[in-house]
Amino acid sequence: MSEFLPVLLAGVAAGALNAIGGGGTFVALPALVAFGLPPVAANTVSRVALAPGALVSAWVYRRDLTPVGPVSVRALTTAGVIGGGVGAGLLLALPAASFDIAAPWLLAFATLVLAFGRHLSKALTGALGRPVGMSARAVLTGQFLLAVYGGYFGGAVGILMLALWSIGLGLDAAAGNPMRIAQLAAVHLSATALFLLASNALSAPLLLTALLIGALAGGFAGAHLARRLPARLLRGVLLATAVITTVLYFLRG
């Protein structure tokens, strides 16, 4: 029982971070590993535990969801659910080493795009004489691939989503945050279903319960806080989270 409170607090922090800007994995995974879970088991346990928190955050944002460019909420969510399930299947079947190597560089790219994507999109619009915009097929393909990454590894996939929407559609990070949270929930949901059926995610029930309860509370509170932040401040939080997450990934590697 001495493990319950620290992991509960880690769940609160992870759920709140995911709701506000992302990066909750960096709290949840180390907490589980610190109490003796192997990395792969910690990955599946954290994903299962964080899924309800993501769903609660998405519910808080349910009235703020809008289409991403030419793609409807339903279509984007469908791509996220399918991709998350495919990625989870890959995690159970393949080693994670290749994603571990690529993740810091993906995040560094995503951070740069978050910082300068809107400016680049405006510059391209001026140079081309027309708005920059990905086609619906391109958006769905990109979303599916990111969802596969999210189901397989999951680290900061929301940051990568915002980066894609920013450079491809000129979407403001603050405006895209509700959809980021909803898509995280979609990816977590399908990955969790597979992990519960085919992995050892239930091998540490006490740690799973503590993290899950904490993530529910943190996800609910964090989403309400994020909705009240001014757009400029929320953009700053998202960018700061992306920078910190990227640095931590490089240090971790």
C-alpha positions, 0 to 999 in steps of 0.5 A: 500500500506504500506504493499507492499514494505516490502512483496516485499522485503520478496519475493526477499529474499525468492526467492533468498534463495530457489534458493541458499540453501533453507529456503525461507519459513522462510522469506515469512511466517512470513511476511504474518502473520505479516500483518494479515494472519492466518497461514494456509492462509499464508501457501497457499498464500506463496506457490502460490507466491513462485511457479513462482520464483521456476520455474524461478530458475529451468529455469536458471538451465535447462542445468545443470539437470542430472539424480539422480542415476538410475532415469531420470529427467522426472521420478523424476519430475513426482513423485514430481508433483504427490506427491506435489498434494497429499500433498496439498490435505492433507493440505486442508483436515487435520490439520497441527499439526502432521507435525509441531511436526515432522518437526524440527526432520526431519530437524535435521536428514537431516542436519546431513545427509548433513554434513556427508552423503558423508562420511557415503556413502564412509564408507559403500562402503568400508565396503560392498565392493561395491558402496552404491546405492538405487534402482530406485524404492526406489529413486522414493518412497522416492521422492514421500513421500518428495513431499507429505511433500512438498505439505503439509507443504513445509518447507525445503523440498529441504534440505530433498531431498539433504539428501536423495540423499546424503545418498542413492546415495552418491550424492554431495550437490553442484552437486544435487542443480540444481535438488533440485531446479527443484524438488521444482518447480515441487512440488510447481507447482502441489500444487499451482494448487490445492490451486488456485482451492480449497483454499482461496489463492487469499483472499489477492491479494495485499500481494500475488502480492507483494510476487510473484513479489519479489520471481520472481526477487529473484529466478532469481538472486539467481539461477544465483548467485548459478551457479557461486559459487564454489562447496565447497562454495555452499556446505557450504551455503547449510549446513549453511542454513540447520543448521539455518533452523533447529534451527529456526524450533526448536525455532518456536516450 
